[in-house]
Amino acid sequence: MPRHLSEAQRARTIAKLEENWSLTEVAAELNVSKSCIFYIKKRWQGEQRLQRTIRQGIGKVSTENEDNALVEFINHNPFETAVKAREETLFPGSLRTTQRRLKQCGFKNCVAAHKMFLTEEHKQRRVQFANEFLQGNEFWNNVMFSDEKTFQSSKNERLHVYRSRNTRFGENYTLSTTNSGRFSVNVWAWISVHDPGVCWQIDGRLTSAHYTNILENVMLPSHVGNFT
């Protein structure tokens, strides 16, 4: 569907209307909305004019220096809100304009990730450990790695999708859902250079007592004969 009709198409619209075509028929013929044909008809009847009115956009409410001050504040205070940034920098625009300006400058408001930061001492110890056991398999022959994982029959999170207008329920843009039958399975397993080890299903939550029981009664008995 075109955004605007050419002047020739608008003249054709008036000709069709004078031939007693309805607004709906003309809109279908030119593949535009009915309201588009209505405003062309109204403009012609009131002003005998086919040309569109060129609207003058509203001027930018902030200067380049004000935009730069907003960006600089967020650069130094990434965990502050747009409300705080607007107040501290005396940004002249509304809160929505503040958020839009930050987005235009490449700042996207996202959920912050959680991460354990390593100190320099931690980093040095890790490098030292890696260099110490880089060569030879004698050490790794006596190492076991273990972890736990939850497997789900279906995803349970909100997903985002890029789509065009009026295609919300299109097959390519929707996810199938189920009202019942969803289940999850918690498992724990260990692995070594000798074999994959044991995969153990966990009943209920993996509490500290449950984990200790697995280590003592599942992991330790299962590795007998594999390690020196």
C-alpha positions as CSV (number, residue, x, y, z in Angstrom):
1,M,0.0,0.0,0.0
2,P,1.6,3.3,-1.1
3,R,2.2,6.0,1.6
4,H,1.1,8.9,-0.7
5,L,-0.6,9.1,-4.1
6,S,1.0,11.0,-6.9
7,E,-0.8,14.1,-8.3
8,A,-1.9,12.0,-11.4
9,Q,-3.4,9.4,-9.1
10,R,-5.2,12.1,-7.1
11,A,-6.6,13.5,-10.4
12,R,-7.8,10.0,-11.3
13,T,-9.4,9.7,-7.9
14,I,-11.5,12.9,-8.5
15,A,-12.5,11.6,-11.9
16,K,-13.7,8.3,-10.5
17,L,-15.7,10.1,-7.7
18,E,-17.3,12.4,-10.3
19,E,-18.3,9.2,-12.1
20,N,-20.2,8.3,-8.9
21,W,-17.7,5.7,-7.7
22,S,-17.9,5.2,-4.0
23,L,-15.0,5.9,-1.6
24,T,-14.6,2.2,-1.0
25,E,-14.5,1.4,-4.7
26,V,-11.9,4.1,-5.4
27,A,-9.7,3.0,-2.4
28,A,-9.8,-0.6,-3.6
29,E,-8.9,0.5,-7.2
30,L,-5.8,2.5,-6.0
31,N,-4.9,0.2,-3.1
32,V,-5.1,2.9,-0.4
33,S,-7.2,3.4,2.6
34,K,-10.7,4.8,2.5
35,S,-9.7,7.8,4.6
36,C,-7.0,8.7,2.0
37,I,-9.7,9.0,-0.7
38,F,-11.9,11.0,1.7
39,Y,-9.3,13.7,2.4
40,I,-8.5,14.0,-1.3
41,K,-12.2,14.5,-2.0
42,K,-12.5,17.0,0.9
43,R,-9.5,19.0,-0.3
44,W,-10.9,19.2,-3.9
45,Q,-14.4,20.2,-2.8
46,G,-13.1,22.9,-0.4
47,E,-10.1,24.3,-2.2
48,Q,-10.2,22.9,-5.8
49,R,-6.6,21.7,-5.1
50,L,-4.9,18.3,-5.7
51,Q,-1.6,19.1,-4.1
52,R,-0.9,17.8,-0.7
53,T,-0.3,20.2,2.2
54,I,3.3,20.0,3.2
55,R,3.5,20.1,6.9
56,Q,6.4,21.8,8.7
57,G,7.8,19.6,11.4
58,I,8.2,20.8,14.9
59,G,11.7,22.0,15.6
60,K,14.2,20.1,17.7
61,V,13.7,21.1,21.4
62,S,17.3,20.5,22.4
63,T,20.6,21.8,21.1
64,E,23.6,19.7,20.3
65,N,25.3,20.7,23.5
66,E,22.3,19.7,25.5
67,D,22.2,16.3,23.7
68,N,26.0,15.9,24.4
69,A,25.5,16.6,28.1
70,L,22.8,14.0,28.3
71,V,25.0,11.4,26.6
72,E,28.0,12.3,28.8
73,F,25.9,11.8,31.9
74,I,24.7,8.4,30.9
75,N,28.2,7.4,29.9
76,H,29.4,8.1,33.4
77,N,26.2,6.8,35.1
78,P,24.9,3.9,33.1
79,F,22.7,2.6,35.9
80,E,20.8,5.9,36.4
81,T,17.3,6.3,34.9
82,A,16.3,8.7,32.1
83,V,14.4,10.6,34.8
84,K,17.6,11.2,36.7
85,A,19.5,12.1,33.6
86,R,16.9,14.6,32.5
87,E,16.9,16.3,36.0
88,E,20.7,16.4,36.4
89,T,21.4,17.8,32.9
90,L,18.4,20.1,32.8
91,F,17.4,18.6,29.5
92,P,14.6,20.8,28.0
93,G,12.6,18.0,26.5
94,S,10.0,15.7,28.1
95,L,10.8,12.3,29.6
96,R,9.8,10.6,26.4
97,T,12.0,12.9,24.3
98,T,14.9,12.2,26.7
99,Q,14.4,8.5,26.2
100,R,14.1,8.9,22.4
101,R,17.3,11.0,22.3
102,L,19.2,8.4,24.2
103,K,18.0,5.7,21.9
104,Q,19.0,7.8,18.9
105,C,22.5,8.1,20.4
106,G,22.8,4.3,20.6
107,F,21.7,3.7,24.2
108,K,19.3,0.8,24.7
109,N,17.6,0.3,28.1
110,C,18.1,-3.5,28.9
111,V,18.1,-5.7,31.9
112,A,21.6,-5.6,33.5
113,A,23.5,-8.9,33.5
114,H,24.8,-10.4,36.7
115,K,28.5,-11.4,36.7
116,M,31.1,-12.2,39.3
117,F,34.1,-10.0,38.6
118,L,37.6,-11.5,39.1
119,T,40.3,-9.6,41.0
120,E,43.8,-9.4,39.7
121,E,44.8,-11.9,42.3
122,H,42.1,-14.3,41.0
123,K,43.3,-13.9,37.4
124,Q,47.0,-14.5,38.3
125,R,46.1,-17.7,40.2
126,R,44.1,-19.0,37.3
127,V,46.9,-18.4,34.9
128,Q,49.4,-20.0,37.3
129,F,47.1,-23.0,37.6
130,A,46.7,-23.4,33.8
131,N,50.5,-23.1,33.2
132,E,51.2,-25.6,35.9
133,F,49.0,-28.3,34.5
134,L,49.3,-27.4,30.8
135,Q,51.4,-30.4,30.0
136,G,50.8,-34.1,30.9
137,N,47.7,-36.0,31.8
138,E,48.6,-37.3,35.2
139,F,46.7,-34.6,37.0
140,W,43.7,-34.6,34.8
141,N,43.4,-38.4,35.1
142,N,42.3,-37.8,38.7
143,V,39.8,-35.0,38.0
144,M,36.0,-35.2,37.8
145,F,33.7,-32.4,36.6
146,S,30.1,-32.3,37.7
147,D,27.1,-30.0,37.1
148,E,23.4,-29.9,37.2
149,K,20.8,-28.9,34.5
150,T,17.1,-28.4,34.3
151,F,15.4,-29.6,31.1
152,Q,12.0,-28.3,30.2
153,S,9.4,-29.6,27.7
154,S,8.7,-26.0,26.5
155,K,10.2,-22.6,26.9
156,N,8.7,-20.3,29.5
157,E,10.1,-16.8,28.6
158,R,8.9,-13.8,26.6
159,L,10.5,-13.7,23.2
160,H,10.7,-10.6,20.9
161,V,10.1,-10.8,17.1
162,Y,10.6,-8.3,14.3
163,R,7.6,-8.1,12.1
164,S,5.7,-5.7,9.8
165,R,2.4,-4.0,10.8
166,N,-0.8,-6.0,11.0
167,T,1.0,-9.4,11.0
168,R,0.8,-10.1,14.7
169,F,-1.0,-13.4,14.4
170,G,0.8,-14.5,11.2
171,E,2.1,-18.0,11.3
172,N,5.7,-17.0,10.9
173,Y,5.5,-14.6,13.9
174,T,3.6,-16.6,16.5
175,L,4.7,-19.3,18.9
176,S,2.6,-22.4,19.6
177,T,1.5,-22.7,23.2
178,T,0.0,-25.5,25.3
179,N,-2.3,-25.1,28.2
180,S,-1.2,-28.2,30.1
181,G,1.4,-31.0,30.0
182,R,4.4,-28.8,30.5
183,F,7.1,-30.6,32.7
184,S,10.7,-30.2,33.7
185,V,13.4,-32.6,34.7
186,N,16.4,-31.8,37.0
187,V,19.5,-33.9,36.4
188,W,23.0,-34.0,37.8
189,A,26.0,-35.7,36.1
190,W,29.8,-36.0,36.2
191,I,32.4,-36.6,33.6
192,S,36.1,-37.4,33.4
193,V,38.8,-38.4,30.9
194,H,37.8,-42.1,31.6
195,D,34.1,-42.1,30.7
196,P,30.9,-39.9,30.7
197,G,30.2,-40.9,34.3
198,V,26.7,-41.0,35.8
199,C,23.6,-39.0,34.9
200,W,21.3,-38.9,37.9
201,Q,17.7,-37.6,38.0
202,I,17.0,-35.2,40.9
203,D,13.7,-35.5,42.6
204,G,12.5,-32.0,43.7
205,R,14.8,-29.1,44.4
206,L,18.6,-29.6,44.6
207,T,19.1,-28.5,48.2
208,S,22.5,-28.7,50.0
209,A,21.4,-31.9,51.8
210,H,20.3,-33.4,48.5
211,Y,23.6,-32.4,46.9
212,T,25.7,-33.9,49.7
213,N,23.7,-37.2,49.4
214,I,24.4,-37.3,45.6
215,L,28.2,-36.8,46.2
216,E,28.4,-39.4,48.9
217,N,26.1,-42.1,47.5
218,V,26.2,-41.6,43.8
219,M,29.4,-39.9,42.6
220,L,31.9,-41.6,45.0
221,P,30.7,-45.2,44.5
222,S,30.4,-44.7,40.7
223,H,34.1,-43.7,40.1
224,V,35.6,-46.7,41.8
225,G,38.3,-48.2,39.6
226,N,38.7,-45.1,37.3
227,F,41.1,-43.1,39.4
228,T,44.4,-43.8,41.0
